[in-house]
Amino acid sequence: MSEPRNLLQGSTGDWEVVVGLEVHAQVSSKSKLFSGASAEYGAGPNENVSLVDAAMPGMLPVINKYCVEQAIRTGLGLNAKINNWSRFDRKNYFYPDLPQGYQISQYKDPIVGEGEIEVELDGGETIKVGIERLHLEQDAGKSIHDLSPNESYVDLNRSGVALMEIVSKPDMRSAEEGAAYFSKLRTIVRYLGTCDGNMEEGSMRADVNVSVCRAGNYDKFRETGDFSHLGTRTETKNVNSIRFAKQVIDYEARRQIEVLENGGTIDQETRLFDPKTGETRTMRSKEDAHDYRYFPDPDLLPLEFSQEWVEEIRASLPELPDAKKHRFMDAYKLGAYDAAVLAMDKTKADYFEAVAAGRDGKLAANWVTGELFGALNKADKDIDASPVSAAQLGSLIDLIKDGTISGKIAKDVFALMFDGEETGDPAEIVEKRGLKQVTDTGAIEKIVGDIIAANPKQVEQVKEKPKTMGWFVGQVMKASQGKANPQAVNEILKKKLGL
């Protein structure tokens, strides 16, 4: 048996956490899954509703081929099996914002089967998370309860919008792993262009499944396939933030452990998350599949397509995050962590490549992930809104490499550009402000000589403890207003101090 990972300690012993996510990703499509109504976000109540969406008598669904293509594209991006034959089913349940009384979904025969993705964790560790399936289904409408104290309203704009439900295997073992998986999935669909990943608009959300079991039971599940070893799970619905998903897992794991250690039992139920308290609460008892009375939708033929079409879609895929990460490691000699950070977002990856073109990849990565990302985070800006262009940052790095300016001066110039005080070419800014690095050894020797002469006690100290020479370096850089070439300063100091 393998060593249990990420154990949580309770008062009666160690526990393992088991996490699975069902992610609903809205297909990037102009129209809905079975009607021609607009799928655009932000329209007025019930403006984007066709007769099909409103379930008027005699209205029949017609499959949107583009949505099918986007589902296949996503499946390929998840390294998953594409099923050339699949079928739509009716999932029966009543809710006011579901006018048909059923949802058209896929049950036993989904369009995409098993797959696997690689997930990077903080610190550089990676894990593999299995994909159980991806199926297409239509979204429900929205019930609105806060417009009147006595009435609820229904907005059917979302009714019929195409969703991809991506179901993971129970391979995640902590809140950190669950959040990292959710983030990686979002990155993949954004790279593919199959979902915009805008969680605040509801176009990507997760149902978070959590259970706890005694240490060692997860391995028993792996050996036998018996889910009873994992304990009873709860499902927290419609979590629309990676941070919230992490909070849900943390809270649910601790709550379940406390219940079990106090002699209670975990109910199989659906729960809701309250972002204000960071807690989950009971919504309803969790249904089993048979409760929905699935049966094949009689208005839709089975979905069939050729392998040639699948291969055409495969040929059109962009370079995906994992491939980009490994290319960054090979081409630019980056470590796994930096390469993963840069490849995580396509816009950031493109920016980095523009900076690194023809330059030292490691130096470019250090500036992009350090100075640039730090400034963007502080200013709460996306990289699209960066005041410093990739061309400017690349030129700034060139000035460091050719010795025109030091790294410290480069940071000052970067700050001037980022704050909008300077907007031109870095070389022109350096020239205009007189920031060129002093490489004249004669000038540096004079500064060094003056500082040594003025500080005899420090001279004696550095001869006893050579590591204290840094004090002299600092004084020289201060006297030269940061313009002295650091390498020249170190060489001259060692010579003058006899080190």
Contacts in CASP RR format, 6 or more apart in sequence:
PFRMAT RR
TARGET T0000
AUTHOR 0000-0000-0000
METHOD contacts of the structure
MODEL  1
MSEPRNLLQGSTGDWEVVVGLEVHAQVSSKSKLFSGASAEYGAGPNENVS
LVDAAMPGMLPVINKYCVEQAIRTGLGLNAKINNWSRFDRKNYFYPDLPQ
GYQISQYKDPIVGEGEIEVELDGGETIKVGIERLHLEQDAGKSIHDLSPN
ESYVDLNRSGVALMEIVSKPDMRSAEEGAAYFSKLRTIVRYLGTCDGNME
EGSMRADVNVSVCRAGNYDKFRETGDFSHLGTRTETKNVNSIRFAKQVID
YEARRQIEVLENGGTIDQETRLFDPKTGETRTMRSKEDAHDYRYFPDPDL
LPLEFSQEWVEEIRASLPELPDAKKHRFMDAYKLGAYDAAVLAMDKTKAD
YFEAVAAGRDGKLAANWVTGELFGALNKADKDIDASPVSAAQLGSLIDLI
KDGTISGKIAKDVFALMFDGEETGDPAEIVEKRGLKQVTDTGAIEKIVGD
IIAANPKQVEQVKEKPKTMGWFVGQVMKASQGKANPQAVNEILKKKLGL
1 216 0 8 1.000
1 219 0 8 1.000
2 219 0 8 1.000
4 14 0 8 1.000
4 16 0 8 1.000
4 215 0 8 1.000
4 216 0 8 1.000
4 218 0 8 1.000
4 219 0 8 1.000
5 173 0 8 1.000
5 174 0 8 1.000
6 16 0 8 1.000
6 17 0 8 1.000
6 173 0 8 1.000
6 174 0 8 1.000
6 176 0 8 1.000
6 177 0 8 1.000
7 14 0 8 1.000
7 15 0 8 1.000
7 16 0 8 1.000
7 215 0 8 1.000
8 14 0 8 1.000
8 15 0 8 1.000
8 16 0 8 1.000
8 17 0 8 1.000
8 212 0 8 1.000
8 253 0 8 1.000
8 254 0 8 1.000
8 257 0 8 1.000
9 15 0 8 1.000
10 257 0 8 1.000
10 261 0 8 1.000
11 261 0 8 1.000
12 261 0 8 1.000
13 214 0 8 1.000
13 215 0 8 1.000
14 214 0 8 1.000
14 215 0 8 1.000
15 212 0 8 1.000
15 213 0 8 1.000
15 214 0 8 1.000
15 215 0 8 1.000
15 253 0 8 1.000
15 257 0 8 1.000
16 173 0 8 1.000
16 212 0 8 1.000
16 213 0 8 1.000
16 214 0 8 1.000
16 215 0 8 1.000
16 216 0 8 1.000
16 217 0 8 1.000
16 218 0 8 1.000
17 173 0 8 1.000
17 174 0 8 1.000
17 175 0 8 1.000
17 210 0 8 1.000
17 211 0 8 1.000
17 212 0 8 1.000
17 249 0 8 1.000
17 253 0 8 1.000
18 170 0 8 1.000
18 172 0 8 1.000
18 173 0 8 1.000
18 210 0 8 1.000
18 211 0 8 1.000
18 212 0 8 1.000
18 213 0 8 1.000
18 218 0 8 1.000
18 230 0 8 1.000
18 231 0 8 1.000
18 233 0 8 1.000
19 170 0 8 1.000
19 172 0 8 1.000
19 173 0 8 1.000
19 174 0 8 1.000
19 175 0 8 1.000
19 177 0 8 1.000
19 178 0 8 1.000
19 208 0 8 1.000
19 209 0 8 1.000
19 210 0 8 1.000
19 249 0 8 1.000
20 168 0 8 1.000
20 169 0 8 1.000
20 170 0 8 1.000
20 171 0 8 1.000
20 172 0 8 1.000
20 178 0 8 1.000
20 208 0 8 1.000
20 209 0 8 1.000
20 210 0 8 1.000
21 167 0 8 1.000
21 168 0 8 1.000
21 172 0 8 1.000
21 178 0 8 1.000
21 181 0 8 1.000
21 182 0 8 1.000
21 185 0 8 1.000
21 206 0 8 1.000
21 207 0 8 1.000
21 208 0 8 1.000
21 209 0 8 1.000
21 245 0 8 1.000
22 165 0 8 1.000
22 166 0 8 1.000
22 167 0 8 1.000
22 168 0 8 1.000
22 206 0 8 1.000
22 207 0 8 1.000
22 209 0 8 1.000
22 235 0 8 1.000
23 165 0 8 1.000
23 166 0 8 1.000
23 167 0 8 1.000
23 168 0 8 1.000
23 182 0 8 1.000
23 185 0 8 1.000
23 204 0 8 1.000
23 205 0 8 1.000
23 206 0 8 1.000
23 207 0 8 1.000
24 139 0 8 1.000
24 163 0 8 1.000
24 164 0 8 1.000
24 165 0 8 1.000
24 166 0 8 1.000
24 204 0 8 1.000
24 205 0 8 1.000
24 206 0 8 1.000
24 207 0 8 1.000
25 74 0 8 1.000
25 163 0 8 1.000
25 164 0 8 1.000
25 165 0 8 1.000
25 166 0 8 1.000
25 185 0 8 1.000
25 189 0 8 1.000
25 194 0 8 1.000
25 195 0 8 1.000
25 197 0 8 1.000
25 203 0 8 1.000
25 204 0 8 1.000
26 39 0 8 1.000
26 139 0 8 1.000
26 161 0 8 1.000
26 162 0 8 1.000
26 163 0 8 1.000
26 164 0 8 1.000
26 195 0 8 1.000
26 196 0 8 1.000
26 197 0 8 1.000
26 202 0 8 1.000
26 203 0 8 1.000
26 204 0 8 1.000
27 33 0 8 1.000
27 39 0 8 1.000
27 67 0 8 1.000
27 70 0 8 1.000
27 71 0 8 1.000
27 136 0 8 1.000
27 161 0 8 1.000
27 162 0 8 1.000
27 163 0 8 1.000
27 164 0 8 1.000
27 194 0 8 1.000
27 195 0 8 1.000
28 70 0 8 1.000
28 193 0 8 1.000
28 194 0 8 1.000
28 195 0 8 1.000
28 196 0 8 1.000
29 39 0 8 1.000
29 64 0 8 1.000
29 66 0 8 1.000
29 67 0 8 1.000
29 70 0 8 1.000
29 162 0 8 1.000
30 38 0 8 1.000
30 39 0 8 1.000
30 40 0 8 1.000
31 37 0 8 1.000
31 38 0 8 1.000
31 39 0 8 1.000
31 64 0 8 1.000
32 38 0 8 1.000
32 39 0 8 1.000
32 50 0 8 1.000
32 53 0 8 1.000
32 64 0 8 1.000
32 138 0 8 1.000
32 160 0 8 1.000
32 161 0 8 1.000
32 162 0 8 1.000
33 61 0 8 1.000
33 63 0 8 1.000
33 64 0 8 1.000
33 67 0 8 1.000
33 104 0 8 1.000
33 136 0 8 1.000
33 137 0 8 1.000
33 138 0 8 1.000
33 160 0 8 1.000
33 161 0 8 1.000
33 162 0 8 1.000
33 163 0 8 1.000
34 52 0 8 1.000
34 61 0 8 1.000
34 62 0 8 1.000
34 63 0 8 1.000
34 64 0 8 1.000
34 104 0 8 1.000
34 138 0 8 1.000
34 160 0 8 1.000
35 50 0 8 1.000
35 51 0 8 1.000
35 52 0 8 1.000
35 53 0 8 1.000
35 61 0 8 1.000
35 62 0 8 1.000
35 160 0 8 1.000
36 50 0 8 1.000
36 52 0 8 1.000
36 64 0 8 1.000
37 48 0 8 1.000
37 49 0 8 1.000
37 50 0 8 1.000
37 52 0 8 1.000
37 53 0 8 1.000
37 160 0 8 1.000
38 48 0 8 1.000
39 48 0 8 1.000
39 161 0 8 1.000
39 162 0 8 1.000
40 48 0 8 1.000
41 198 0 8 1.000
41 201 0 8 1.000
41 203 0 8 1.000
42 157 0 8 1.000
43 157 0 8 1.000
44 155 0 8 1.000
44 157 0 8 1.000
45 153 0 8 1.000
45 155 0 8 1.000
45 157 0 8 1.000
46 155 0 8 1.000
46 156 0 8 1.000
46 157 0 8 1.000
47 157 0 8 1.000
48 157 0 8 1.000
49 156 0 8 1.000
49 157 0 8 1.000
49 159 0 8 1.000
50 59 0 8 1.000
51 59 0 8 1.000
52 59 0 8 1.000
52 60 0 8 1.000
52 61 0 8 1.000
52 62 0 8 1.000
52 160 0 8 1.000
53 99 0 8 1.000
53 156 0 8 1.000
53 159 0 8 1.000
53 160 0 8 1.000
54 99 0 8 1.000
54 156 0 8 1.000
54 159 0 8 1.000
55 99 0 8 1.000
55 100 0 8 1.000
55 101 0 8 1.000
60 299 0 8 1.000
61 104 0 8 1.000
61 297 0 8 1.000
61 299 0 8 1.000
61 300 0 8 1.000
63 300 0 8 1.000
63 303 0 8 1.000
64 162 0 8 1.000
67 136 0 8 1.000
67 162 0 8 1.000
68 111 0 8 1.000
68 136 0 8 1.000
68 303 0 8 1.000
68 305 0 8 1.000
69 313 0 8 1.000
70 162 0 8 1.000
70 164 0 8 1.000
70 193 0 8 1.000
70 194 0 8 1.000
71 111 0 8 1.000
71 112 0 8 1.000
71 134 0 8 1.000
71 136 0 8 1.000
71 164 0 8 1.000
71 194 0 8 1.000
72 82 0 8 1.000
72 111 0 8 1.000
72 112 0 8 1.000
72 305 0 8 1.000
72 309 0 8 1.000
72 310 0 8 1.000
72 313 0 8 1.000
73 192 0 8 1.000
73 193 0 8 1.000
73 194 0 8 1.000
73 313 0 8 1.000
73 316 0 8 1.000
73 317 0 8 1.000
74 112 0 8 1.000
74 134 0 8 1.000
74 164 0 8 1.000
74 166 0 8 1.000
74 188 0 8 1.000
74 189 0 8 1.000
74 192 0 8 1.000
74 194 0 8 1.000
74 195 0 8 1.000
75 82 0 8 1.000
75 112 0 8 1.000
75 115 0 8 1.000
75 134 0 8 1.000
76 82 0 8 1.000
76 310 0 8 1.000
76 313 0 8 1.000
76 314 0 8 1.000
76 317 0 8 1.000
77 188 0 8 1.000
77 192 0 8 1.000
77 317 0 8 1.000
77 320 0 8 1.000
78 112 0 8 1.000
78 115 0 8 1.000
78 116 0 8 1.000
78 117 0 8 1.000
78 131 0 8 1.000
78 134 0 8 1.000
78 166 0 8 1.000
78 188 0 8 1.000
79 115 0 8 1.000
79 116 0 8 1.000
79 117 0 8 1.000
79 131 0 8 1.000
80 112 0 8 1.000
80 113 0 8 1.000
80 114 0 8 1.000
80 115 0 8 1.000
80 116 0 8 1.000
80 131 0 8 1.000
80 134 0 8 1.000
81 112 0 8 1.000
81 113 0 8 1.000
81 114 0 8 1.000
81 115 0 8 1.000
82 111 0 8 1.000
82 112 0 8 1.000
82 113 0 8 1.000
82 310 0 8 1.000
83 109 0 8 1.000
83 110 0 8 1.000
83 111 0 8 1.000
83 112 0 8 1.000
83 113 0 8 1.000
84 304 0 8 1.000
84 305 0 8 1.000
84 306 0 8 1.000
84 307 0 8 1.000
84 310 0 8 1.000
85 109 0 8 1.000
85 302 0 8 1.000
85 303 0 8 1.000
85 304 0 8 1.000
86 106 0 8 1.000
86 109 0 8 1.000
86 110 0 8 1.000
86 111 0 8 1.000
86 135 0 8 1.000
86 302 0 8 1.000
86 303 0 8 1.000
87 106 0 8 1.000
87 108 0 8 1.000
87 109 0 8 1.000
87 296 0 8 1.000
87 302 0 8 1.000
87 303 0 8 1.000
88 104 0 8 1.000
88 105 0 8 1.000
88 106 0 8 1.000
88 136 0 8 1.000
88 296 0 8 1.000
88 297 0 8 1.000
88 300 0 8 1.000
88 303 0 8 1.000
89 104 0 8 1.000
89 105 0 8 1.000
89 106 0 8 1.000
89 107 0 8 1.000
89 108 0 8 1.000
89 294 0 8 1.000
89 295 0 8 1.000
89 296 0 8 1.000
89 297 0 8 1.000
90 102 0 8 1.000
90 103 0 8 1.000
90 104 0 8 1.000
90 105 0 8 1.000
90 294 0 8 1.000
90 295 0 8 1.000
90 296 0 8 1.000
90 297 0 8 1.000
91 102 0 8 1.000
91 103 0 8 1.000
91 104 0 8 1.000
91 105 0 8 1.000
91 107 0 8 1.000
91 137 0 8 1.000
91 292 0 8 1.000
91 294 0 8 1.000
92 101 0 8 1.000
92 102 0 8 1.000
92 292 0 8 1.000
92 293 0 8 1.000
92 294 0 8 1.000
93 101 0 8 1.000
93 102 0 8 1.000
93 103 0 8 1.000
93 287 0 8 1.000
93 291 0 8 1.000
93 292 0 8 1.000
94 101 0 8 1.000
95 101 0 8 1.000
95 140 0 8 1.000
95 143 0 8 1.000
96 143 0 8 1.000
96 152 0 8 1.000
96 154 0 8 1.000
97 140 0 8 1.000
97 141 0 8 1.000
97 142 0 8 1.000
97 143 0 8 1.000
97 154 0 8 1.000
97 155 0 8 1.000
97 156 0 8 1.000
97 159 0 8 1.000
98 140 0 8 1.000
98 141 0 8 1.000
98 159 0 8 1.000
99 156 0 8 1.000
99 159 0 8 1.000
103 137 0 8 1.000
103 138 0 8 1.000
103 140 0 8 1.000
104 137 0 8 1.000
104 138 0 8 1.000
104 297 0 8 1.000
104 300 0 8 1.000
105 135 0 8 1.000
105 136 0 8 1.000
105 137 0 8 1.000
105 138 0 8 1.000
105 165 0 8 1.000
106 135 0 8 1.000
106 136 0 8 1.000
106 137 0 8 1.000
107 135 0 8 1.000
107 289 0 8 1.000
107 294 0 8 1.000
108 294 0 8 1.000
109 302 0 8 1.000
110 133 0 8 1.000
110 134 0 8 1.000
110 135 0 8 1.000
110 136 0 8 1.000
111 134 0 8 1.000
111 135 0 8 1.000
111 136 0 8 1.000
111 303 0 8 1.000
112 131 0 8 1.000
112 133 0 8 1.000
112 134 0 8 1.000
112 135 0 8 1.000
113 131 0 8 1.000
113 132 0 8 1.000
113 133 0 8 1.000
113 134 0 8 1.000
114 130 0 8 1.000
114 131 0 8 1.000
114 132 0 8 1.000
114 133 0 8 1.000
115 130 0 8 1.000
115 131 0 8 1.000
116 128 0 8 1.000
116 129 0 8 1.000
116 130 0 8 1.000
116 131 0 8 1.000
117 128 0 8 1.000
117 129 0 8 1.000
117 130 0 8 1.000
117 131 0 8 1.000
117 181 0 8 1.000
117 184 0 8 1.000
117 185 0 8 1.000
117 188 0 8 1.000
117 322 0 8 1.000
118 126 0 8 1.000
118 127 0 8 1.000
118 128 0 8 1.000
118 184 0 8 1.000
118 322 0 8 1.000
119 126 0 8 1.000
119 127 0 8 1.000
119 128 0 8 1.000
119 129 0 8 1.000
119 177 0 8 1.000
119 180 0 8 1.000
119 181 0 8 1.000
119 184 0 8 1.000
120 126 0 8 1.000
120 180 0 8 1.000
120 184 0 8 1.000
120 325 0 8 1.000
120 336 0 8 1.000
120 337 0 8 1.000
120 340 0 8 1.000
121 127 0 8 1.000
121 176 0 8 1.000
121 177 0 8 1.000
121 180 0 8 1.000
122 176 0 8 1.000
122 180 0 8 1.000
123 337 0 8 1.000
124 336 0 8 1.000
124 337 0 8 1.000
124 340 0 8 1.000
126 336 0 8 1.000
127 171 0 8 1.000
127 172 0 8 1.000
127 177 0 8 1.000
128 171 0 8 1.000
129 168 0 8 1.000
129 169 0 8 1.000
129 171 0 8 1.000
129 172 0 8 1.000
129 177 0 8 1.000
129 181 0 8 1.000
130 168 0 8 1.000
130 169 0 8 1.000
130 171 0 8 1.000
131 166 0 8 1.000
131 167 0 8 1.000
131 168 0 8 1.000
131 169 0 8 1.000
132 167 0 8 1.000
132 168 0 8 1.000
132 169 0 8 1.000
133 166 0 8 1.000
133 167 0 8 1.000
134 164 0 8 1.000
134 165 0 8 1.000
134 166 0 8 1.000
134 167 0 8 1.000
135 164 0 8 1.000
135 165 0 8 1.000
135 167 0 8 1.000
136 162 0 8 1.000
136 163 0 8 1.000
136 164 0 8 1.000
136 165 0 8 1.000
137 163 0 8 1.000
137 165 0 8 1.000
138 159 0 8 1.000
138 160 0 8 1.000
138 161 0 8 1.000
138 162 0 8 1.000
138 163 0 8 1.000
139 158 0 8 1.000
139 159 0 8 1.000
139 160 0 8 1.000
139 161 0 8 1.000
139 162 0 8 1.000
139 163 0 8 1.000
140 158 0 8 1.000
140 159 0 8 1.000
140 160 0 8 1.000
141 154 0 8 1.000
141 155 0 8 1.000
141 156 0 8 1.000
141 157 0 8 1.000
141 158 0 8 1.000
141 159 0 8 1.000
141 160 0 8 1.000
142 154 0 8 1.000
142 155 0 8 1.000
142 156 0 8 1.000
142 157 0 8 1.000
142 158 0 8 1.000
143 152 0 8 1.000
143 153 0 8 1.000
143 154 0 8 1.000
144 152 0 8 1.000
144 153 0 8 1.000
144 154 0 8 1.000
144 155 0 8 1.000
145 152 0 8 1.000
147 153 0 8 1.000
164 194 0 8 1.000
164 195 0 8 1.000
166 185 0 8 1.000
168 181 0 8 1.000
170 209 0 8 1.000
170 211 0 8 1.000
170 221 0 8 1.000
170 230 0 8 1.000
172 178 0 8 1.000
172 181 0 8 1.000
173 218 0 8 1.000
174 249 0 8 1.000
175 245 0 8 1.000
175 246 0 8 1.000
175 247 0 8 1.000
175 249 0 8 1.000
175 250 0 8 1.000
175 253 0 8 1.000
176 246 0 8 1.000
178 245 0 8 1.000
178 246 0 8 1.000
178 249 0 8 1.000
179 242 0 8 1.000
179 243 0 8 1.000
179 245 0 8 1.000
179 246 0 8 1.000
179 249 0 8 1.000
182 206 0 8 1.000
182 242 0 8 1.000
182 245 0 8 1.000
183 242 0 8 1.000
183 344 0 8 1.000
184 321 0 8 1.000
186 197 0 8 1.000
186 199 0 8 1.000
186 204 0 8 1.000
186 242 0 8 1.000
187 321 0 8 1.000
187 344 0 8 1.000
187 345 0 8 1.000
188 320 0 8 1.000
188 321 0 8 1.000
189 195 0 8 1.000
189 197 0 8 1.000
189 204 0 8 1.000
190 196 0 8 1.000
190 197 0 8 1.000
190 345 0 8 1.000
190 346 0 8 1.000
191 318 0 8 1.000
191 320 0 8 1.000
191 321 0 8 1.000
191 346 0 8 1.000
192 317 0 8 1.000
192 318 0 8 1.000
192 320 0 8 1.000
195 203 0 8 1.000
195 204 0 8 1.000
196 203 0 8 1.000
196 204 0 8 1.000
197 203 0 8 1.000
197 204 0 8 1.000
198 204 0 8 1.000
199 205 0 8 1.000
199 240 0 8 1.000
199 241 0 8 1.000
199 242 0 8 1.000
200 240 0 8 1.000
202 240 0 8 1.000
204 240 0 8 1.000
205 238 0 8 1.000
205 239 0 8 1.000
205 240 0 8 1.000
206 238 0 8 1.000
206 239 0 8 1.000
206 240 0 8 1.000
206 245 0 8 1.000
207 235 0 8 1.000
207 236 0 8 1.000
207 237 0 8 1.000
207 238 0 8 1.000
207 239 0 8 1.000
208 235 0 8 1.000
208 236 0 8 1.000
208 239 0 8 1.000
208 245 0 8 1.000
208 248 0 8 1.000
208 249 0 8 1.000
208 252 0 8 1.000
209 233 0 8 1.000
209 234 0 8 1.000
209 235 0 8 1.000
210 233 0 8 1.000
210 234 0 8 1.000
210 236 0 8 1.000
210 248 0 8 1.000
210 249 0 8 1.000
210 252 0 8 1.000
210 253 0 8 1.000
210 256 0 8 1.000
211 230 0 8 1.000
211 231 0 8 1.000
211 232 0 8 1.000
211 233 0 8 1.000
211 234 0 8 1.000
211 256 0 8 1.000
211 266 0 8 1.000
212 231 0 8 1.000
212 253 0 8 1.000
212 256 0 8 1.000
212 257 0 8 1.000
212 260 0 8 1.000
213 221 0 8 1.000
213 229 0 8 1.000
213 230 0 8 1.000
213 231 0 8 1.000
217 229 0 8 1.000
217 230 0 8 1.000
217 231 0 8 1.000
218 229 0 8 1.000
218 230 0 8 1.000
220 226 0 8 1.000
220 229 0 8 1.000
221 227 0 8 1.000
221 229 0 8 1.000
221 230 0 8 1.000
231 266 0 8 1.000
232 265 0 8 1.000
232 266 0 8 1.000
232 267 0 8 1.000
232 268 0 8 1.000
233 266 0 8 1.000
233 268 0 8 1.000
234 252 0 8 1.000
234 256 0 8 1.000
234 266 0 8 1.000
234 267 0 8 1.000
234 268 0 8 1.000
234 269 0 8 1.000
234 270 0 8 1.000
234 271 0 8 1.000
234 280 0 8 1.000
234 286 0 8 1.000
235 269 0 8 1.000
235 270 0 8 1.000
235 271 0 8 1.000
235 286 0 8 1.000
236 248 0 8 1.000
236 252 0 8 1.000
236 270 0 8 1.000
236 271 0 8 1.000
236 272 0 8 1.000
236 273 0 8 1.000
236 280 0 8 1.000
237 270 0 8 1.000
237 271 0 8 1.000
237 272 0 8 1.000
237 283 0 8 1.000
238 272 0 8 1.000
239 245 0 8 1.000
239 248 0 8 1.000
239 273 0 8 1.000
241 275 0 8 1.000
244 273 0 8 1.000
244 275 0 8 1.000
247 273 0 8 1.000
247 275 0 8 1.000
247 278 0 8 1.000
248 273 0 8 1.000
248 280 0 8 1.000
251 278 0 8 1.000
251 279 0 8 1.000
251 280 0 8 1.000
252 271 0 8 1.000
252 280 0 8 1.000
255 280 0 8 1.000
256 266 0 8 1.000
259 265 0 8 1.000
259 266 0 8 1.000
260 266 0 8 1.000
267 282 0 8 1.000
267 285 0 8 1.000
267 286 0 8 1.000
268 285 0 8 1.000
268 286 0 8 1.000
269 282 0 8 1.000
269 283 0 8 1.000
269 284 0 8 1.000
269 285 0 8 1.000
269 286 0 8 1.000
270 283 0 8 1.000
270 284 0 8 1.000
270 285 0 8 1.000
270 286 0 8 1.000
271 280 0 8 1.000
271 281 0 8 1.000
271 282 0 8 1.000
271 283 0 8 1.000
272 280 0 8 1.000
272 281 0 8 1.000
272 283 0 8 1.000
273 279 0 8 1.000
273 280 0 8 1.000
274 280 0 8 1.000
274 281 0 8 1.000
318 346 0 8 1.000
319 327 0 8 1.000
321 340 0 8 1.000
321 343 0 8 1.000
321 344 0 8 1.000
322 343 0 8 1.000
324 343 0 8 1.000
324 349 0 8 1.000
325 336 0 8 1.000
325 339 0 8 1.000
325 340 0 8 1.000
325 342 0 8 1.000
325 343 0 8 1.000
326 339 0 8 1.000
328 334 0 8 1.000
328 338 0 8 1.000
328 339 0 8 1.000
328 342 0 8 1.000
328 343 0 8 1.000
328 349 0 8 1.000
328 352 0 8 1.000
329 335 0 8 1.000
329 336 0 8 1.000
329 339 0 8 1.000
332 339 0 8 1.000
332 356 0 8 1.000
332 361 0 8 1.000
332 362 0 8 1.000
332 364 0 8 1.000
332 365 0 8 1.000
333 361 0 8 1.000
333 362 0 8 1.000
334 342 0 8 1.000
334 361 0 8 1.000
334 362 0 8 1.000
334 365 0 8 1.000
338 365 0 8 1.000
338 369 0 8 1.000
341 369 0 8 1.000
342 348 0 8 1.000
342 349 0 8 1.000
342 352 0 8 1.000
342 365 0 8 1.000
342 368 0 8 1.000
342 369 0 8 1.000
343 349 0 8 1.000
345 383 0 8 1.000
347 382 0 8 1.000
347 383 0 8 1.000
347 384 0 8 1.000
348 368 0 8 1.000
348 383 0 8 1.000
351 368 0 8 1.000
351 383 0 8 1.000
351 386 0 8 1.000
351 390 0 8 1.000
352 364 0 8 1.000
352 365 0 8 1.000
352 368 0 8 1.000
352 390 0 8 1.000
354 390 0 8 1.000
354 391 0 8 1.000
355 364 0 8 1.000
355 367 0 8 1.000
355 368 0 8 1.000
355 390 0 8 1.000
355 393 0 8 1.000
355 394 0 8 1.000
355 397 0 8 1.000
356 364 0 8 1.000
356 365 0 8 1.000
359 394 0 8 1.000
359 397 0 8 1.000
359 398 0 8 1.000
359 401 0 8 1.000
360 397 0 8 1.000
360 401 0 8 1.000
363 397 0 8 1.000
363 400 0 8 1.000
363 401 0 8 1.000
364 393 0 8 1.000
364 394 0 8 1.000
364 397 0 8 1.000
367 393 0 8 1.000
367 396 0 8 1.000
367 397 0 8 1.000
367 414 0 8 1.000
368 393 0 8 1.000
371 411 0 8 1.000
371 414 0 8 1.000
372 383 0 8 1.000
372 386 0 8 1.000
372 388 0 8 1.000
372 393 0 8 1.000
375 388 0 8 1.000
375 414 0 8 1.000
375 415 0 8 1.000
375 418 0 8 1.000
376 382 0 8 1.000
376 383 0 8 1.000
376 386 0 8 1.000
379 418 0 8 1.000
386 418 0 8 1.000
387 417 0 8 1.000
387 418 0 8 1.000
387 419 0 8 1.000
387 420 0 8 1.000
388 414 0 8 1.000
388 417 0 8 1.000
388 418 0 8 1.000
392 417 0 8 1.000
392 424 0 8 1.000
392 425 0 8 1.000
392 426 0 8 1.000
393 414 0 8 1.000
395 425 0 8 1.000
395 426 0 8 1.000
395 427 0 8 1.000
396 410 0 8 1.000
396 413 0 8 1.000
396 414 0 8 1.000
396 426 0 8 1.000
397 410 0 8 1.000
399 405 0 8 1.000
399 410 0 8 1.000
399 413 0 8 1.000
399 426 0 8 1.000
399 427 0 8 1.000
399 430 0 8 1.000
400 406 0 8 1.000
400 407 0 8 1.000
400 410 0 8 1.000
403 437 0 8 1.000
403 439 0 8 1.000
403 485 0 8 1.000
404 427 0 8 1.000
404 430 0 8 1.000
404 436 0 8 1.000
404 437 0 8 1.000
405 413 0 8 1.000
405 430 0 8 1.000
405 435 0 8 1.000
405 436 0 8 1.000
405 437 0 8 1.000
406 437 0 8 1.000
406 482 0 8 1.000
406 483 0 8 1.000
406 484 0 8 1.000
406 485 0 8 1.000
406 486 0 8 1.000
408 477 0 8 1.000
408 482 0 8 1.000
409 430 0 8 1.000
409 435 0 8 1.000
409 437 0 8 1.000
409 482 0 8 1.000
409 483 0 8 1.000
412 435 0 8 1.000
413 422 0 8 1.000
413 426 0 8 1.000
413 429 0 8 1.000
413 430 0 8 1.000
413 435 0 8 1.000
416 422 0 8 1.000
416 429 0 8 1.000
417 423 0 8 1.000
417 424 0 8 1.000
417 426 0 8 1.000
417 429 0 8 1.000
422 429 0 8 1.000
429 435 0 8 1.000
430 436 0 8 1.000
435 483 0 8 1.000
436 483 0 8 1.000
437 483 0 8 1.000
437 484 0 8 1.000
437 485 0 8 1.000
438 444 0 8 1.000
438 480 0 8 1.000
438 483 0 8 1.000
438 484 0 8 1.000
438 485 0 8 1.000
439 485 0 8 1.000
439 488 0 8 1.000
441 488 0 8 1.000
441 492 0 8 1.000
444 476 0 8 1.000
444 480 0 8 1.000
444 484 0 8 1.000
444 485 0 8 1.000
444 488 0 8 1.000
444 489 0 8 1.000
444 492 0 8 1.000
445 492 0 8 1.000
445 496 0 8 1.000
447 476 0 8 1.000
447 479 0 8 1.000
447 480 0 8 1.000
447 484 0 8 1.000
448 472 0 8 1.000
448 476 0 8 1.000
448 489 0 8 1.000
448 492 0 8 1.000
448 493 0 8 1.000
448 496 0 8 1.000
449 496 0 8 1.000
450 479 0 8 1.000
451 472 0 8 1.000
451 475 0 8 1.000
451 476 0 8 1.000
451 479 0 8 1.000
452 459 0 8 1.000
452 472 0 8 1.000
452 496 0 8 1.000
452 497 0 8 1.000
455 472 0 8 1.000
455 475 0 8 1.000
458 468 0 8 1.000
458 471 0 8 1.000
458 472 0 8 1.000
459 497 0 8 1.000
461 468 0 8 1.000
462 468 0 8 1.000
462 469 0 8 1.000
462 471 0 8 1.000
462 472 0 8 1.000
462 497 0 8 1.000
462 499 0 8 1.000
463 497 0 8 1.000
463 498 0 8 1.000
463 499 0 8 1.000
466 499 0 8 1.000
469 490 0 8 1.000
469 493 0 8 1.000
469 494 0 8 1.000
469 497 0 8 1.000
469 499 0 8 1.000
472 493 0 8 1.000
472 497 0 8 1.000
473 486 0 8 1.000
473 489 0 8 1.000
473 490 0 8 1.000
473 493 0 8 1.000
476 484 0 8 1.000
476 489 0 8 1.000
476 493 0 8 1.000
477 484 0 8 1.000
477 486 0 8 1.000
477 489 0 8 1.000
493 499 0 8 1.000
END
